[in-house]
Structures are given as structure tokens and as C-alpha cells.
Amino acid sequence: MDVREQSISLPEWTQIIDEYYGTDEPIVNVHAGGGVYDAIFVGGGAAGRFGSSYLRAMGGRALVIDAWPFLGGTCPHQACVPHHLFSESAALLERERRLAGQLWFRQEGEIKASILDLVEVFRKGRNTAHAFMNWQTKDQLNVEYVLNAPATVVDPYTVEVAGMTFRTRNVVLGIGARQRPLQMPGADLRGIYDFASLVEDLDYEPSRCVILGGSKVAVEYGTFFQAAGCQTTILTRSPLLRTRSLHHVDEDIRRYVVGNMRGSGIEIVEGASPMSIEGNGRVQKVIAKDANGRAREYECDFVFNGTGEMPNSELARKWLGVKVGASGAVLADTRMRTSVDNVYAVGDLIGAPMEMFKARKCGMTAARNIMGDPYEFDFSEYPDFLHTTYEMTWVGLSEDEARQAYPNVTVIQMPPKSVNPADLPLPCAEGTMLYAFLKPELSGLQKCVIDGDTRKVVGFHHVGYGAKDAFQYLDYLMRRPEGITIDEMGQMNELFLNPEHFIQLSRLRAGNERLADL
Ligand code: COM
């Protein structure tokens, strides 16, 4: 289908995507007249979409190719968007359960949700986001694309797709990552899912779940399954939320959150080594060694693989011979250049962190460099979040990390360390007001870590709801060369009540010449 000269509405795009999904009919949005592109982006996920748009904005000519009939990649199709739908549902369900029988809340026994129904709601709705991305990229951003057709990169200057050959000055590879498969007896049984196959293939209502792994995905999906009423066990080797990539998670925050996950009924088995999955065609149990080496059995009708993702580097290597690191990620420098001239790699393909901000900014970085602007992107530090029933958000150093780095560390914390959370309804923040009045110990936890000598904030940590937004800007303020001091925080104008009380708490201490904990 040639869409170049057509004006296609959003509902029409939704219909086209529905009809083309699973076919091999390409959707072609290519300007007439041929010519050479500045860059061909292979992969139309976040990195490809933002990279191509940026390149276009800088006056370049970009073509995006994707095997799916839509742009946006796994985020709206299988990853971030369903995860947020499920996590939001988990928070609502958990609130109902924790407050059951009070005010208008139903009795505990009545609270149950169908995982399958919610998956179906997502499947039905996801094409509207896909439609928007196709429409916006063509009609607003004026970027060319060929969709619903896999690309073949012949060399850094030639890409073939759907029987057409395109010439380019550069190739940008953004072909993503996929779930790492389980390697153990029984891994081929029915009833084993991951974040992608859950939304593609689930066709029954799970009632007993075992999660393998302790990744963010394991925690987030485990929380959702439990909240929906599906008894869940997480089998993890490392202590939960103590994997290497989560080193900035503060220990007080971790204990609070993991304690609450246990309080919601999730069984968390740390130090576990899964050995096999057993069943008769379908999963029936997982066998795992516990921390003492004893084999234990966990009955289930649903296994969720949360062991992490691996970059799709095989094709990149086969097409162009780009160098790949030990983790399987394509090696790219801070300008997204690979080992092969005029070949860039972006997004999940270059490894961790497999986060949206990194994907989009990698695409933008490649575009800037291709267009002659030698921009470098360092993503070694960044604000981060994950969902348990709560939203956890953090940026900068944990208290322990700060104490290793600075001799005088001051902490502002709510509730304060010396107070039993059950005795105090604070932080009583936006998003946790009902908890504050009905179950004070669930009102959240906030911590601000300060280098007492320079008075600069070196870490913010939050458990509650709605703080992600603030953390995007706190990250910027904290990471400026001049940083941000507690005194400057205390000068800011808060919109009271808010999800994170850092401004007003800072103001209480900012006047002190010698800082003290709060
Ligand atoms: C986000 C996809 S859902 S993209 O980054 O806007 O392309």
C-alpha cells in the first residue's frame, strides 16, 4: 500500500494496522524521485522514530524501516504501555484490598480481577497508539518510512526492503532486544510467558504464578499478578531490588517496599536457583534449590520469565560485522558509532539500561552526529523508577553510597527514622491520602540525601505515587555542574500538597548553619 499521497485519519490508520498485521504487504511512505538518504534507520522503535525525526528537523533526509505495520516498537506494543496499564491496575486493586470494608471499599473476598480480561483490553486498544505514531511521523514530522516489511542491510550504504533498494550515507541500527529464553528442563512447556508473550498469547486465567528472576519486570509483573488475585511466588537469586543495576536503590526504601510486597501476600524466595519446570504438557510446578541447597517445589499453572532481556545483535553482526560485547550488545561509543564506519547503533541493541530515555536520546545522538554535530551522550547516571504496588523513584546516591563518598552526610526523611510508620500518617502526600488516614504505615517514604559540607543534595528517593514527573527535573537540577543545595531547594515554591515533600522539608532545615538530620 502506497500511503505517501493519501491523507489518512487516525481511525483509518487503526484499521490499516489491524488489517496489515500478520500479512507481508508493505506500507510505503516514500517521497518520489529516489535519491540518497542521510540515514536509514533500521527499526522504527523509540530510537528510530526519535532519531529520524531529529535528523529531519536538522534538515536531513531519513527513512525508517520496520517489520511491524506501525512505528513505536515494543514500547506501545508489548512493554512500557501494558506495564503501566497493569501497574496502575495493581495499585488500584491493592488499595481496595488494603482498605477493604472501610468507607465505600468492598469486602476483601469480593476483590479479584481477571488478568486475561485486562490483557484483552490492552490488545483491543493498543492500535490507537500505533495509529497515532504512523500519522504523526508522516503528517507532522515528514519522515519517510516502509512498514510491515523486514529490512536487509547489504552494506553501510545500501538497504533492501520489500523488493526495493535504497541508498544512504549512513545506517542506524535500532533493532531492539528480546526476552532471554529460559535454559532448563521444561522450558518448552505451555504456560510459560514473558512480558511480550503475555500480551500476545495468554488464553486462560492464571490462578497460581511462579516468577523466575528478580529484574524490574519480575517485580512489576509479580505485583500485578498478586494484586489481581493470582497467588504469586518470586524466585530470585539476589535479594529483591539488590541487583547490580539497582545499586542506587536506598536500603531503607528497599526494606519498606519489599516488606509491603510481602504484606500483600507475595511469596519472595531470595537465594533461589530454579532447576526445572515440570508438567504434563502444561506447567504444574517449578523445582528450585533454596539458599541452603535444598530442592523445593512450587506448584503453579503459570510461569513468568523475568530473567531479563538480550539485545538482537545477531543480524547486526551478520549484515555488517559490527563488534558485539560479551553481554551480546552491539558496541557503540558515546556518539553511537559502531566498529564499522557509517554504521550507528542505538537503543536496546547497545545494551543496558534498556530504558525509554536512553533509546530516544541515542537516536537523537546518532542523528546529530550524522548531521555534523559531534554530540556525546553519557547515560551512566540517570533517574529511575519501578512499580511495586507503589511507584518507587530515585536519582543520585543512596544513603549508604553517599556515606562512602562524603564524610558528613545529612538525611531528610519522612517518616523520620526514629518514628514507627504505624504511629504517623506522614508523608500524607498526594496519592496516598487515603492510606494516611486509614492505614498510616502505608503512607509512603521519602528521603533526601545531602552532602553536609557543600550542602548539595546528592540523592532523592521516593515511595508513593506521582513523583516521576518531579524526578525528571530534580535529576537535571542535581546534575548541573553547580548542583542544587538544600538552601536553594528551600527557596523553591511548592504546590502543596504534592507527591514529594522535598521543598518544604528542605525549608525547615535550610536556615541552619550546621545541618542536622530531619
Ligand atoms: C513510545 C514510542 S510508546 S515512541 O518513543 O514515541 O516512538
Boltz pocket constraint, residues with backbone or C-beta under 6 A from the ligand:
constraints:
  - pocket:
      binder: B
      contacts: [[A, 44], [A, 45], [A, 46], [A, 47], [A, 49], [A, 50], [A, 71], [A, 72], [A, 73], [A, 75], [A, 76], [A, 81], [A, 133], [A, 360]]
      max_distance: 6.0
